[in-house]
Amino acid sequence: MNPEPPELTYGTFNGFTYMPAMPGIAYRVLFRLLGTQEPGGRCLVTEEELAEALDVHRSMVGRGLQALILAKLVFRQAKGVYLLNPMISGARSVTEHLEAIGTLDPVDRLDVDDYQQRYDAAVAQAEREKKEKRLGRRSAAGRPGPAESAAEGTADVLNLSTARNRSQRHSPRP
């Protein structure tokens, strides 16, 4: 009698050839997801669990996941449920793997010449949306908006400095 085969028996990794330049935490999160995926690339894990496993703050995991999502390497299905792009996920068979890749929307494929440019455009769009949301909150709170603030560029630098200091204040996990 033959032993039961492992869940994942096949995967291709040529999708990594097109990997965009992303923040370092994105790669750590991706490798963790690759190692914990179910067949078909489904990953059941919360940001908190990833943070604990990687020994980083949850906000760092969020940044990594955001980069992976913008790169179309990971798709968020629900809170704590992620799906790896079929071009990098594992499967039970070659047929299952190729079928999953065949169902991909062309905009989600990794093997395109302008992959880095698509990623850069997605990051820029996400930054614009984040800034608009932040400015909307400022205006709603009665704070001066960008037209009223002569030091908008300074405010962005201060926010970045504040974010860096905030991440240094957290003590490492035991």
Backbone torsions as a table, in degrees:
resi	resn	phi	psi	omega
1	MET	NA	132.5	-178.8
2	ASN	-83.4	142.8	176.0
3	PRO	-68.9	156.0	178.6
4	GLU	-64.4	131.9	-179.8
5	PRO	-69.2	157.5	178.0
6	PRO	-64.0	155.8	-179.5
7	GLU	-55.5	-48.7	-178.9
8	LEU	-103.3	119.2	-179.7
9	THR	-119.2	-6.8	-177.0
10	TYR	-148.6	143.8	174.5
11	GLY	-166.4	151.6	173.9
12	THR	-117.6	148.1	-175.4
13	PHE	-124.4	14.2	177.7
14	ASN	-68.1	-15.6	174.3
15	GLY	-61.2	-25.4	179.5
16	PHE	-69.8	-16.9	177.3
17	THR	-59.2	-30.6	-174.9
18	TYR	-99.4	8.7	-175.7
19	MET	-54.5	127.3	178.6
20	PRO	-78.3	166.0	174.4
21	ALA	-74.3	114.7	-177.5
22	MET	-127.1	167.3	174.9
23	PRO	-60.0	148.2	-177.9
24	GLY	-54.8	-37.3	-178.6
25	ILE	-62.7	-29.3	179.9
26	ALA	-61.8	-40.5	179.6
27	TYR	-67.2	-40.8	178.6
28	ARG	-63.0	-42.6	178.4
29	VAL	-65.2	-44.1	-179.4
30	LEU	-60.1	-46.0	-179.6
31	PHE	-63.1	-36.9	177.1
32	ARG	-65.0	-44.0	178.3
33	LEU	-63.6	-42.0	178.2
34	LEU	-59.2	-38.5	-178.0
35	GLY	-77.6	-13.9	-177.4
36	THR	-117.9	8.4	-176.2
37	GLN	-70.6	154.3	170.0
38	GLU	-90.9	167.4	175.3
39	PRO	-54.1	137.4	-177.7
40	GLY	90.1	-1.7	174.9
41	GLY	87.4	10.3	179.5
42	ARG	-77.7	132.1	-179.3
43	CYS	-125.3	122.7	178.3
44	LEU	-105.8	97.4	-177.4
45	VAL	-160.8	140.0	178.7
46	THR	-90.6	164.5	176.0
47	GLU	-60.8	-37.7	179.9
48	GLU	-63.3	-42.8	178.8
49	GLU	-65.2	-41.2	177.0
50	LEU	-63.5	-42.6	179.8
51	ALA	-60.3	-43.6	179.5
52	GLU	-65.1	-44.4	-179.0
53	ALA	-64.3	-35.4	-178.1
54	LEU	-93.3	-5.1	-179.8
55	ASP	57.6	48.6	176.5
56	VAL	-134.3	167.7	177.5
57	HIS	-71.5	148.6	-178.9
58	ARG	-56.9	-34.6	179.7
59	SER	-63.2	-32.2	176.7
60	MET	-66.5	-41.6	177.3
61	VAL	-62.1	-41.5	177.9
62	GLY	-58.8	-42.2	177.6
63	ARG	-63.8	-42.3	179.0
64	GLY	-64.1	-44.9	178.5
65	LEU	-62.9	-40.7	179.0
66	GLN	-59.7	-44.0	178.7
67	ALA	-63.0	-41.8	179.9
68	LEU	-65.7	-37.5	179.1
69	ILE	-69.1	-43.8	178.3
70	LEU	-64.5	-30.1	178.1
71	ALA	-82.1	-4.4	-178.9
72	LYS	62.8	27.2	174.0
73	LEU	-86.7	-26.8	-178.9
74	VAL	-135.7	141.9	175.9
75	PHE	-119.7	132.5	178.1
76	ARG	-87.9	121.6	179.0
77	GLN	-94.1	-37.3	179.2
78	ALA	-165.5	173.8	178.0
79	LYS	-59.4	121.8	178.7
80	GLY	79.6	7.9	178.6
81	VAL	-128.6	114.5	-178.8
82	TYR	-123.2	154.3	178.8
83	LEU	-128.2	124.2	177.0
84	LEU	-74.0	146.3	175.4
85	ASN	-57.3	132.1	-178.5
86	PRO	-56.1	-22.8	-179.7
87	MET	-70.5	-13.4	177.7
88	ILE	-126.1	-1.8	-176.6
89	SER	-87.9	168.2	178.0
90	GLY	-96.5	161.8	-179.4
91	ALA	-146.5	171.2	179.1
92	ARG	-80.1	-22.6	-178.2
93	SER	-152.6	164.9	176.6
94	VAL	-61.3	-43.2	-179.3
95	THR	-60.3	-47.1	179.2
96	GLU	-60.0	-41.7	-179.0
97	HIS	-65.4	-47.7	-179.3
98	LEU	-66.1	-35.2	176.3
99	GLU	-64.2	-41.6	179.1
100	ALA	-63.2	-42.5	178.0
101	ILE	-64.9	-38.5	179.7
102	GLY	-63.1	-25.8	-179.6
103	THR	-86.0	-6.1	-178.5
104	LEU	-63.5	137.8	170.2
105	ASP	-66.4	138.1	-179.0
106	PRO	-53.1	-30.9	179.7
107	VAL	-72.8	-13.1	180.0
108	ASP	-98.8	0.9	179.5
109	ARG	-73.1	147.8	-179.2
110	LEU	-96.2	-20.1	-173.8
111	ASP	-92.0	56.4	178.5
112	VAL	-121.2	149.9	-175.9
113	ASP	-64.9	-30.1	-175.8
114	ASP	-101.7	29.4	-176.6
115	TYR	-58.8	-47.1	179.9
116	GLN	-62.0	-41.4	179.8
117	GLN	-65.7	-39.5	177.4
118	ARG	-62.6	-43.8	178.5
119	TYR	-62.9	-47.8	179.8
120	ASP	-58.8	-41.7	178.8
121	ALA	-64.9	-40.2	178.8
122	ALA	-65.3	-40.3	177.9
123	VAL	-64.5	-44.5	179.9
124	ALA	-62.6	-42.1	179.3
125	GLN	-64.1	-43.3	179.2
126	ALA	-62.7	-39.2	178.2
127	GLU	-64.8	-42.1	177.9
128	ARG	-61.5	-44.8	-179.8
129	GLU	-64.0	-40.0	178.7
130	LYS	-64.4	-42.4	179.3
131	LYS	-65.6	-43.6	178.4
132	GLU	-61.1	-41.4	179.0
133	LYS	-64.5	-43.8	179.2
134	ARG	-63.4	-43.4	179.4
135	LEU	-66.6	-35.8	177.2
136	GLY	-62.9	-40.2	177.8
137	ARG	-66.3	-39.7	179.3
138	ARG	-61.7	-47.0	-179.3
139	SER	-63.8	-40.3	-179.7
140	ALA	-66.0	-29.6	-179.0
141	ALA	-87.0	1.8	178.8
142	GLY	83.3	10.0	177.6
143	ARG	-83.8	157.2	179.4
144	PRO	-66.1	139.9	177.0
145	GLY	-84.2	-175.6	-175.8
146	PRO	-64.5	-33.7	180.0
147	ALA	-69.7	-27.6	-177.3
148	GLU	-90.4	-11.8	-176.5
149	SER	-105.6	121.1	179.9
150	ALA	-77.4	-16.9	-175.2
151	ALA	-110.9	41.1	-177.8
152	GLU	-60.2	-44.5	179.0
153	GLY	-61.0	-38.0	177.7
154	THR	-65.1	-39.5	-179.8
155	ALA	-61.4	-39.2	178.6
156	ASP	-64.3	-40.6	178.8
157	VAL	-65.2	-43.7	179.1
158	LEU	-62.3	-40.7	178.4
159	ASN	-62.2	-41.2	178.6
160	LEU	-64.3	-43.8	177.9
161	SER	-62.5	-42.4	179.1
162	THR	-61.5	-42.3	179.7
163	ALA	-63.0	-41.3	178.9
164	ARG	-63.8	-45.9	179.5
165	ASN	-62.9	-39.8	-179.2
166	ARG	-61.8	-40.7	-178.7
167	SER	-70.3	-25.5	179.3
168	GLN	-80.8	-19.0	-178.3
169	ARG	-73.4	-24.0	-177.3
170	HIS	-74.9	128.8	179.3
171	SER	-76.3	149.2	179.6
172	PRO	-63.8	150.9	179.9
173	ARG	-70.8	147.3	179.5
174	PRO	-67.4	NA	NA
